[in-house]
Amino acid sequence: MFDAHAATPAQASGTIRLGYGRHADPRIAIRQCVAAMGATRPAMMLAFCGGRHEPQAVQAALRDEFGPVPVYGGSAAGVIGRDGFGYGGFEIGLIALEDPALVPQAVVTRSLLADARAAGEELGQAVAALATDGAAVLLLFDSVASGSPPRLHHASRIVEGFHLGARNKPVCLFGGGLLTDMNLSDGWVFDGAGIAKHAAIALVFPPAIAAETVIMHGCRPVSAFMEITRIQGAEVYELDGRPALQVIEAMLGLPLGGSRGQELSLVATLGQKQGDPFAPHDENAYVNRLILRANPATGSVTLFEPDFAEGDRVQIMSRDNRLMLDSVEHGVADANRRLVGPDSLLALYIDCAGRASARSGASIEEAEVIRHGLDPRVPFLGFYSGVEIAPFANHPSRPLDWTGVLAVLRRRS
């Protein structure tokens, strides 16, 4: 079931304040955030917390500092701020919305475990009743349904249901899946009233607020187009009539079957090119799907999302760290040129956890590139996610893997 409500307005003279902290004691980490934010009386808060923090302890510390303010957000594999970043599990990032005119209306569903698509449809119906055309809508949900082996709440099912329920109402839907760590151990959300599992939140911003997104990838095709000839859910069994694992490992020069998918998850994705397949290469034309695991016994690979189908044409994509960093540099320059100005309120970076150097092997943290490169006049915070959601290639929003999504909230002129 879902519920919808808005935060109780608070008297405040500011607009948005941000804080970043890191400490094993969440009370100290939150005090570090408060020191950066200064005195604030928020009407609503967004909080992103490293997964080694106990959510109940974080919630108690937030109440001690801010009182009974509605809090949304949840666990994060790491947090990125102007003052620092990390993914050790003890990071906390806070966004305080002080001006009641900026406070979004919140819609929450706690039904992901029963049926993610139906839960997304519930959410979409409720959002359509609240949102104006073009509204900025932030979607957050806990990515992990259960662990060992990981079973996910698939973003593609949630977003598919959302669009169906919203009857394709034109909104700017952006957001991500929440994790406690890079190993997909767990995830949870702050739902405005407390802590929840198997929940999704849509924050519908007022008509005066617009969102624009910049998408950053860093993958390149290393194969010709191939047809998916056998697939079940997220598990791809055959490409061009041959075992998918054999095809992918042979193309990449990996030992057949020896990796059990470990290397594949670090170096390759399957990409589906949107639009004209013969158009010049453009990384922004691809929807890439991470390889979650491989099964040498069946010759199959399991993708992070189950939205590819038999007959789809895909390419093997190499995860290239240099291209990733170049993509971030170009994306930040684009944002600084197009989106930064006196009407800019907040830049929120939703960053695939696999892009962190501990997972990607990059010599430079791409988080450093964005936090130092983005115009310092724009309040900025980011978190490491399980999946990213944004409008894509002039189409409605969809989930994206191995992606950094920079969303800038602005006042409409």
MARLO-825851 format. One record per residue: x, y, z of N, C-alpha, C, O, CB in turn; residue in three letters. Coordinates in steps of 0.1 Angstrom, whole numbers, plus 5000, padded with zeros to 4 digits. Glycine has a CB too. Layout:
<rs>
XYZXYZXYZXYZXYZALA;...
</rs>
This chain:
<rs>
500849885000500050005000500950125000502150125004499050005012MET;500350244995501150364995500450465004499250455007501350414981PHE;501250565007500650685014501350805008502450805003500850685029ASP;500650925009501151045004500951155014499951165020500451084990ALA;501951235015501851355024502951455021503951415015501851305039HIS;502751565026503851675025504351705039503651685049503351805019ALA;505551745040506151785053505451905059505051995051507651805052ALA;505451915072504852035078505852145076507052135080504652005093THR;505452265071506352365068506952425081506352425091505652485061PRO;508252455080508952515091509352655088509552685076510152435096ALA;509452745097509852885095511352885093512152845102509452975107GLN;511852925081513252925078513453035068512653065059513752785073ALA;514653095069514953205060515853155048515953225038515653315067SER;516453035049517352985039516552905029515352915028518452905045GLY;517352825021516752745011517152595013516352515018517052794997THR;518452565009518952425010520352435016521152515012518952354996ILE;520552345026521852335033522252195032521452105033521752385047ARG;523552175030524152045029525252015039525952115043524652015015LEU;525451895043526551855052527051715049526251625044526051865066GLY;528351695051528951565049529751535061530451625067529851565036TYR;529651415066530451375078530851225076530251145069529651395091GLY;531851185084532351045084532951015097533951065102533351025072ARG;532250915104532750875117531950745120530850725116532550975128HIS;532650655128532050525132530850555141529850475141532950435139ALA;530850665148529650695157528750795149529150905145530150765170ASP;527550755146526650835137526350975144526151065136525350765134PRO;526350975157526151105163527251205160526951325157526051095179ARG;528451155160529551245156529551285141529751395138530951185160ILE;529251185133529151215118528051315116528251405107528851085111ALA;526951305122525851405120526251535126525951645120524551355127ILE;526951545137527451675142528451735132528451865131528151655156ARG;529251655125530151715115529251775104529651875098531051605109GLN;528251705100527351765090526751895095526651995087526151665087CYS;526251895107525652015113526652135113526352245110525151995127VAL;527952105116528952205116529152265102529352385101530252155121ALA;528952185092529152235078527852315074527952405066529352125069ALA;526652265079525452325075525152465082524452545076524252235077MET;525552475094525252585102523852575108523152465106525252715094GLY;523352675115522052665121520952645110520952725100521752795129ALA;520052555112519052525102517752465109517852395119519552425092THR;516652505103515352455108514652395096513752465090514552565115ARG;514952275092514452225079513052185080512552145091515252105075PRO;512352195069510952145067510951995063510051925066510152225057ALA;512051955057512251815053513751785051514451885048511451785039MET;514151665053515551635051515651505042514851415042516251605065MET;516751505035517251385028518551345035519451425037517451415012LEU;518651215038519751165044520251035037519450945034519551135059ALA;521551025035522150905028523250865038524150935041522750935014PHE;523250735042524050685052524850555048524250465043523250655065CYS;526150555051526950435048526350315055525850325066528350465052GLY;526550205049525850085054526350025067525749935072525949985044GLY;527450075072527950015085527350085097527550045108529450035086ARG;526550195094525750255105524450185107523850135097525450405101HIS;524150165119522750105123521750215120521850325125522750065138GLU;520750185111519750285108519050345120518750465120518750225098PRO;518750265130518050315141518850415149518350515154517650195151GLN;520150395149521050485156521150615148521150725154522450425158ALA;521150615135521150735127519850805129519850935130521350695112VAL;518750735128517450805130517350875144516950985144516350695129GLN;517850805154517850875167518750995168518351095174518350765178ALA;519950985162520851105161520251215154520351335157522151065156ALA;519551185142518851295135517751365143517651485142518251235122LEU;517051285150515951345158516551425170515951535173515051235164ARG;517651385175518251465186518651595180518551705187519451395192ASP;519151605168519651725163518651815157518651935158520751695152GLU;517651755150516651835142515251815147514351885141516751785128PHE;514951735156513551715161512751625151513351555143512951855162GLY;511451635152510551545144510351595130509251615126509251535151PRO;511451605123511451645109511351525100512051425102512651725105VAL;510451515090510351405081511751385073512251485068509251425070PRO;512251265073513451235067513251125057512651025059514551185078VAL;513751145045513751055034515151025029516051095032512851105022TYR;515350915022516650875017516850735022516050645020517750965023GLY;518050705028518350575033519850535031520650615032517550475025GLY;520050405030521450355030522150385017521450405006521450195032SER;523450395017524250425005525550345006526050335017524450575004ALA;526050304995527250234995528450324997529550284999527550164981ALA;528150454997529150565000528450694997527350704991530350544991GLY;529150805002528550935000529651024995530851014998528050995014VAL;529251124986530151214980529751354983528651394981530251194964ILE;530651434989530351574993531451664989532551624984530151585008GLY;531251794990532251894987533451874996534651894992531752034988ARG;533151835009534251835019534951695020535851675027533651865032ASP;534451605012535051465012534151365006533051395002535451425026GLY;534651245005533851135000534451005005535551005010533751134984PHE;533650905004534150775009533050665007531950695005534550775023GLY;533550535008532650425007533050315017532950195014532650364993TYR;533550365028533950265039532750225047532850125055534950325048GLY;531650295046530450255053530050345065529050325071530650115059GLY;530950445068530650535079530350675075530250765083531850535089PHE;530050695062529750825057528250865059527450775059530150835042GLU;528050995061526651045061526551175053527451265055526151065076ILE;525551185045525351315038523951355040522951275040525551295023GLY;523751485043522451545047522151655038523051735034522451585062LEU;520851665034520351775026519151835034518151755036519951735012ILE;519151955039518152015046517352115037517952215032518652085059ALA;516052085035515252175027514552275037513652225045514152095018LEU;514952395037514452495047513152565042512252585049515452595050GLU;513152605029512152685024510952595021511052505013512552755011ASP;509752625027508552535024508152535010507552435005507452585033PRO;508552635002508152644988508952544980508652514968508352784983ALA;510052484986510852384978510552244982511052154976512352414981LEU;509752224993509552094999508652004989507552054986508852105012VAL;509151894986508251804977507251734985507351714997509151704970PRO;506251684978505251594984505751454982506351414972503851604977GLN;505651374992506151234993505151134991504051134997506951215005ALA;505351034982504550914980505450794983506550784978503950914966VAL;504850704991505650584996504850464993503650454996506050605011VAL;505550364988504950224987505850134994507050144993504750184972THR;505250035001506049935009505749795004505749705011505749945024ARG;505449784991504949664985505949604975505549524967503649684978SER;507249644975508149594965508249444965508349374955509449654966LEU;508349384977508549244979507449154972507749054966508749204993LEU;506249204974505149124968505149134953504949034946503749174973ALA;505349254947505249264932505849404929505149504931503849254927ASP;507049414925507749534922507049614911506949744912509149514918ALA;506549554901505849624890504549684895504249794892505549524878ARG;503749604903502549654908502749774918502049864918501749544915ALA;503849764926504249864935504549994927504150104931505349824944ALA;505349974916505650094908504350154902504250274901506550054897GLY;503450074898502150124893501450204903500850314900501350004888GLU;501350154915500750234926501350364928500750474929500850154940GLU;502750364927503450494929503150584917502950704920504950464930LEU;503150534905502850614894501550674894501350794890503050534881GLY;500550604898499150654899499050774909498450874906498150544903GLN;499750754920499750854930500450984926500051094928500350804944ALA;501650964919502451074914501651154904501651274904503751024909VAL;500951074895500251144884499151234890498851344884499551044875ALA;498551194901497551284907498051404914497351504916496751194918ALA;499351404917500051514924500851604915500851724917500951464935LEU;501451554905502451624897501851704886500851664880503451524892ALA;502451814883502151894871503051844860504051774862502452044874THR;502651874848503551824836504951884838505152004841502851874823ASP;505851794835507251834837507851844851508951884853507451974831GLY;507051794860507551804874508751714876508951614870506451754884ALA;509651764885510851684890510351584900509751624910511951784895ALA;510751454898510351354907511551264910512151204901509151264901VAL;511951264923513051184928512551054933511751044942513851264939LEU;513050944927512650804930513850734937514950734932512250724918LEU;513550684950514550614957513850484962512750484966515050694969LEU;514650374962514150244967515350164972516450184968513350174956PHE;515050064981516149974985516249864975515349794971515849914999ASP;517549854970517749764958517749614961517449534953519049794952SER;518049574974518249434977517049374984516749424995519549424986VAL;516449284978515349214984515849114994515249105005514449144973ALA;516849034991517448945000518848914996519248944984516648815001SER;519748865005521148835001521448695001520648605005521948905011GLY;522648664997523248534997522448414991521848334998523548495011SER;522348404977522848504968521948624967520748614971523048444954PRO;522448734962521548854962520348834953520448784942522348974957PRO;519248884958518048894950517549034950517449094961516848794955ARG;517349094939517149244938515749284936514949204931518049294926LEU;515449404940514249474936514649534923515349644923513649574947HIS;514149484912514649534899514049664895512849684895514349434888HIS;514949764893514449894889513649894876512649974875515649994887ALA;513949814867513249804854511749774857510849824850513849704845SER;511449684866510049654869509349764876508249794873510049524878ARG;510049834886509449944893509150054883508050114883510449994904ILE;510150094874509950204865508950174854508150254851511250234858VAL;508850044850507850004840506450024846505550074840508049854836GLU;506249974859505049994865504650144868503550184866505049924879GLY;505750224871505550364873504950434861503950504862506850434877PHE;505550404849505050464837503650424834502850504829506050434825HIS;503350294836502050244834501050314843499950354838501950094836LEU;501350324856500450384865500250534863499150594864500950364879GLY;501350604859501250744856500650774842500450894839502650804857ALA;500350674834499850684821500750784813500250864805498350734821ARG;502050754814503050834807502950984808503251064799502950804792ASN;502451024820502451164823503851224822504851154827501951194838LYS;504051334815505451384813506051444826505751554830505451484802PRO;506951364833507651414844509151384842509451294834507151344858VAL;509951454849511451424849511651334861511951374872512251554850CYS;511651194858511851094869513351064869513951024859511050974866LEU;513951084881515351054883515550994897514751014906516351174881PHE;516650914899516850864912517750744912518550724902515550824918GLY;517650654922518550534922518150434933517250464941519950584925GLY;518750324932518550214942519550224953520750254951518650084935GLY;519150204965519950224977520550084982519849984982519050284989LEU;521850094985522549974990523250015003523450125007523649934979LEU;523649905011524449925022525949915019526749975026524149825033THR;526249845008527649835005527749784990526749764984528449735014ASP;529049774985529249734971529049584969529049534957530649774967MET;528849504979528649364978527149324977526849204978529249284989ASN;526249424976524849404975524349324987523449234986524549324962LEU;524849364999524449285011523049325016522349235020525449315022SER;522649445014521349485020521049625015521849685007521249485035ASP;519849675019519449815015518249845024517449755027519149835000GLY;518049975027516850015034516650165031517450235026517049995050TRP;515450215035515050355032514550425044513950355053513950355021VAL;514750555045514050645054512750675046512850735035514850765058PHE;511550645052510350675044509550785050508350795048509450545045ASP;510150875057509450995062508950975077508951065084508351025054GLY;508650855080508150815093509150735101509050735113506750755093ALA;509950655094510950565101511750495091512250555081510150465109GLY;512050375093512950295085512150185079511350115086514150235093ILE;512350155066511550055059512449975050513450015045510450125051ALA;511949845048512549755037511449735027510249755029512949625044LYS;511949695015511049665004510149785001508949774999510149545007HIS;510649905001509950034999510550114989511750114986509850105013ALA;509650194982510050294972509450424976508250434980509750254958ALA;510150534973509650674976509750754964510750744956510550734988ILE;508750834961508750934950508551064957507551094963507650904939ALA;509451154955509351294960509051384948509851404939510751344967LEU;507851444949507351524938507551674941506851724950505751494935VAL;508451734934508751874937507751964932507051934922510151904931PHE;507652084938506552184934506752224919507852214914506652304943PRO;505752284913505852324899506952424897507452434885504552384895PRO;507352504907508352604905509752554904510652624900508352704917ALA;509952414906511252354906511352264894510452174891511452274919ILE;512352274886512652184874513852114877514752154885512752274861ALA;514051994870515251914871515751884857514951854848514951784879ALA;517051894856517751854843518851764847519451774857518251974835GLU;519051664838520051564841521151554831520951584819519451424843THR;522351514835523451484827523851344830524051304841524651584829VAL;524051254819524351114821525751094817526151134806523351024813ILE;526451024825527950994822528150844823527750774832528851064833MET;528750784812528950644811530450614812531150624822528350584798HIS;530950574800532350534799532550394794533550324798533050544812GLY;531650344786531750204780531950224765531450324759530550124783CYS;532550124758532650124744532449984739532749884745534150174739ARG;531749974727531549844721532749774717533649834711530549854710PRO;532849644719534049564715533549444707534349344704534849514727VAL;532249444702531749334694530849394684530349514685531049224702SER;530549314674529449354665528149334672528049284683529449264651ALA;526949374666525649344671525449194671525749124662524549414664PHE;524849144682524549004684523048994689522549084695525448934694MET;522348894685520948874689520948784701521548684702520148814677GLU;520048824711519748744722518848634717517648664714519148824734ILE;519248514717518448404711517848314722516948234719519348314702THR;518248334735517648264746517848344759519048374762518148114747ARG;516748374766516848454778515648414787514548394782516948604775ILE;515948414800514848394809515048494820515948484828514848254815GLN;514148594821514248704831515548774829515748834818514248644845GLY;516348784839517648854837518748764833519948804831518048924850ALA;518548634831519548534828519648514812518648464806519348404835GLU;520748554807520948534792521748404790522848384794521748664786VAL;521048314782521648184780522348184766523448114765520548084780TYR;521848254756522448234743522548374736521648454737521748144734GLU;523648394729523848504720524248444706525148364705525048604725LEU;523448484696523548424683523648274683524348204676524848474676ASP;522848214692522648064692523847994699523847874699522648014679GLY;524748064706525848004713525748044727525148144731527248054707ARG;526347964737526347994751526848134753527948174749527147894759PRO;526048214760526448364762527748374769528548464765525348434770ALA;528048294779529248314787530448284778531448354778529348214799LEU;530348174769531448144760531648254750532848284748531048014753GLN;530648314745530748424735531448544742532448594736529448464730VAL;531048574754531548694760533048674764533848764762530748734772ILE;533348564770534648544775535648524763536848574764534748424784GLU;535148464752536048454741536348584734537448614730535448354730ALA;535348674734535548804728536448894737537248964731534148874727MET;536448874750537248954759538648884761539448944768536548974772LEU;538848764757540048694759540248644773541348624778541148784756GLY;539148614780539148564794539148404793538648354783538048614802LEU;539648334803539648194803538148144804537448184813540448134815PRO;537748054795536448014794536047934807536547834810536247924782LEU;535047994813534447924825535347944838534847934849534347784823GLY;536547984836537447994848537148104857537348094869538848004843GLY;536548214852536248324860535048314869534948384879536148454852SER;534148224865532848224871532148354872531348384881532948164885ARG;532448444862531848574861532448684869532048794868530448564866GLY;533548644878534148754886534748854878534548974880535148684895GLN;535548814868536148914859535148994850535249114848537248854850GLU;534148914846533148974837532449094844532149194838532148874833LEU;532149074857531349184864532249304865531649414867530949134877SER;533549294864534449414865534749474852535149594852535649374872LEU;534749404841535249454828534249474817534549534807536349364824VAL;533049414818532149414807530749434811530349404822532349294799ALA;529949494801528549494802527949454789528649434779528049644806THR;526649434789525949414776525249544773524549604782524949294776LEU;525349594761524849724758523749714747523949634737525949824754GLY;522749794748521649794738521649944732521350034739520249754743GLN;521949954719522050084713520650134710519850054704522950084701LYS;520350254713519050314711519050394697520150444694518550404722GLN;517950394690517950474678518550404667518550274666518550604680GLY;519150474658519750424646521050334649521950394654520150534636ASP;520950204646522150124650523350154642524550114646521849974648PRO;523250224631524350254622524850394624525750444617523950234607PHE;524250464633524750604636526150604642526550494648523750674645ALA;526950704641528250714647528150684662527150704668528950844645PRO;529250634667529250594682528950714690529550814689530550524685HIS;528050694700527750794710527450714722526450644723526550884705ASP;528250734733528050654745526650684751526050594758529050694755GLU;526050794748524750834754523650764746522450784750524550974754ASN;523950684736522850614729522750474734521850394730523250604714ALA;523550434745523550294749522850284763523050364772524950244750TYR;522050184765521650134778522550014781522449914774520050094778VAL;523350024791524249914795523749834807523149894816525649974798ASN;523849704807523449624818524749554823525449474816522449524813ARG;524949574836526049504843525749354844524649314844526249564857LEU;526849284843526749134845526949104860528049124866527849064837ILE;525849054866525849034881526648904884527448904894524449024886LEU;526448804876527248674879527148594866526348614857526648604891ARG;527948484866527948394854527848254860528248224871529248414846ALA;527348164851527148024855527847934845527247904834525647984857ASN;529047884847529747804837529047674834529147624823531147774842PRO;528247624844527547504842526447514831526247424823526847454854ALA;525847634830524747654820525247744809524547754799523547714827THR;526447804810526847894800526148024799526148094789526847824786GLY;525548064810524648184810525348294819526248264827523248144816SER;524848414816525248524825523948594830522948604822526148634817VAL;523948644842522848714848523048854848524048904854522448654862THR;522148934843522249084842521649144855520849084862521649134830LEU;522049274857521549344868520049374867519349384877522249474870PHE;519549384855518049404853517549304843518249254834517949554847GLU;516249274844515649174835514849234823513749184819514749084843PRO;515349344818514549414808514949394793514449454784514549564811ASP;515949314791516249264777515449144774514949074783517849234776PHE;515249124761514249024757514848944745515748994738512949084753ALA;514348824742514748744731514448824718513448894716513948614730GLU;515448824709515448904697516049044698516349104688513948924693GLY;516349094710517049214712518449204706519149104707517149264726ASP;518949314700520349314695521149394705520849504708520349384681ARG;522249334709523149384719524549374714524949304705522949314733VAL;525449444722526849444719527549424733527049464743527449564712GLN;528749354732529549344744530249484745530849534736530649224743ILE;530149534757530749664760531849654770531749584780529649764765MET;533049714767534149714776533949834786533749944782535449724769SER;534149804799534149914809535549974809536449924814533749864823ARG;535650094803536950164801537050274811536350374811537050214786ASP;538050264820538250364830538650504825538150604830539250324840ASN;539450504814539850634808538650704802538450824804540950614798ARG;537750624795536550684790535650724801534950824799535850574781LEU;535550654812534750694823535150834828534250914830534750594834MET;536450854830536850974835536651094825536351204829538350964839LEU;536951064812536651154802535151194802534851314800537151104788ASP;534351094803532851124803532451214814531651304813532150994804SER;533051194826532751274838533251414835532551514838533351224851VAL;534451434830534951564827534051644817533751754819536451554822GLU;533651574807532751634797531451664803530851774800532651544784HIS;530851574811529551594817529551714827528651784827529151464824GLY;530651724835530751834844530851964836530152064840531951824853VAL;531651964826531752094817530352124811530052244811532752074806ALA;529652024807528352044801527352104812526652204809527751914796ASP;527452054824526552104835526952244838526052324840526652014847ALA;528252274839528652404843528152504832527852624835530152414844ASN;528152464820527852554809526352574808525852684806528352494795ARG;525552464809524052474807523252494819522152554818523652354800ARG;523652434830522752424841523052504854522252524863522652284846LEU;524252564854524652644866524352784864524652844853526152624868VAL;523752844874523352984873522753024886522652954896522453014861GLY;522253154887521653194899520353124903519853134915521253344898PRO;519753044893518552974897518852834901517852754904517652974885ASP;520152794901520452654905520352634920520852714928521852624900SER;519652534925519452504939520252394945520752404956517952484941LEU;520352284937521052164942521452074931520752064921520052084951LEU;522652024932523151924923523251794930524051784940524551964916ALA;522551684926522551554933523151454923522751444912521051514937LEU;524251394928524951294919524651154924524851114935526451324920TYR;524051074915523650934917524650854910524650844897522150904913ILE;525550784917526750724911526850574913526750524924528050794917ASP;526850504902527050354903528150314912529350364910527150294889CYS;527950234922528950194931530150124924531250134929528450104942ALA;529850064913530949994905531950094899533050044895530449914895GLY;531650224899532550314893533650364903534650424899531850434888ARG;533450334916534450364926535750284923535650174918533950334940ALA;536850344925538150284921538350154928539050064923539350374925SER;537750134940537950004947537349884939537749774940537350004960ALA;536349924930535749824922536149834907536449724901534149834922ARG;536349954902536649964888538149954885538549924874536250094883SER;539049974896540449974894540950104888542150114884540849864885GLY;540150204887540550334881541650394890541550394902539450434879ALA;542650464884543750524892543250654898543850694908544950544883SER;542250714893541650834898540150814902539450744894541750954888ILE;539750854913538350844917537550944909537751064909538150874932GLU;536550894901535750984893534951074902534451184898534750904884GLU;534651034915533951124924534851254926534251364928533751054937ALA;536151234927536951354928536851454916536851574918538451314930GLU;536751394905536551474893535351564893535351684890536551394880VAL;534251504898533051574898532951674909532451784908531851484898ILE;533351634921533151724932534151844932533851954937533451654946ARG;535251834925536151944923535852024910536152144909537651894923HIS;535251954900535052014887533752094887533652194879535051914877GLY;532752054894531452124894531552254900532152274910530352034900LEU;530952354893530952494898530652504913529652454918529952584890ASP;531552564921531352564936530152644940529852634952532552614942PRO;529552714932528352794936527152704937526152754944528052904926ARG;527152584932526052494933526152404945527152334946525852414920VAL;525252404954525252304965525252164959524452134950524052324974PRO;526152074964526351944958526451834968527151854978527651954949PHE;525851724965525951604973525651484964524951494954524951604985LEU;526351374967526151254959526151124967526551134979527151244948GLY;525651014962525750894969525950774959525650784947524450864977PHE;526650674963526850554955525650464955525150424966528150484960TYR;525250424943523950354942524150214936525150184931523050444934SER;523050144936522950014929522550024915522949944906522049924936GLY;521650114912521150144898520750284897520450344908519950044894VAL;520850344886520550484884519450504874519250424865521850564878GLU;518550604876517350624868517350774863517650864871516050594876ILE;517150784850517050924844516450914831516350804825518550984843ALA;515851034826515451034812516651004803517751034806514851174809PRO;516250934792517350884784517050894769516050844764517650734787PHE;517950954761517850954746516451004742515950944733518150824741ALA;515951114748514651174745513551074747512451084740514751214730ASN;513750974755512650884759512350894774513150954781513050734755HIS;511250834778510950834792512050774800512850694795509650764795PRO;512050804813513150764822513250604822512150544821513050814836SER;514450554824514650414826515850394834516750484836514750344812ARG;516050264839517250244847518450234838518450194827517050104855PRO;519550274844520850274837521950214847521950244859521250424833LEU;522850134841523950074849525250134845525450194834523949924847ASP;526250124854527550174852527450324847528150364838528350094841TRP;526750394855526350534851526450624862526250594874524950534845THR;526850754859526750864869525650954864525751004852528050934871GLY;524650984872523551074868523651194877523551194889522151004870VAL;523951314871523951434878522651504875522351544864525151524873LEU;521851524886520551594884520651734891521051744903519451514891ALA;520351834884520451974889518952024891518252034881521252064880VAL;518652064903517352124906517452274904518452334909516852084920LEU;516552334897516652474894515252544896514252474894517152504880ARG;515252664899513952744899513552774885514452814877514152874907ARG;512352744882511852784868511752934867511453004876510452724865ARG;512152984855512153124853510753174849510553294847513153164841SER;
</rs>
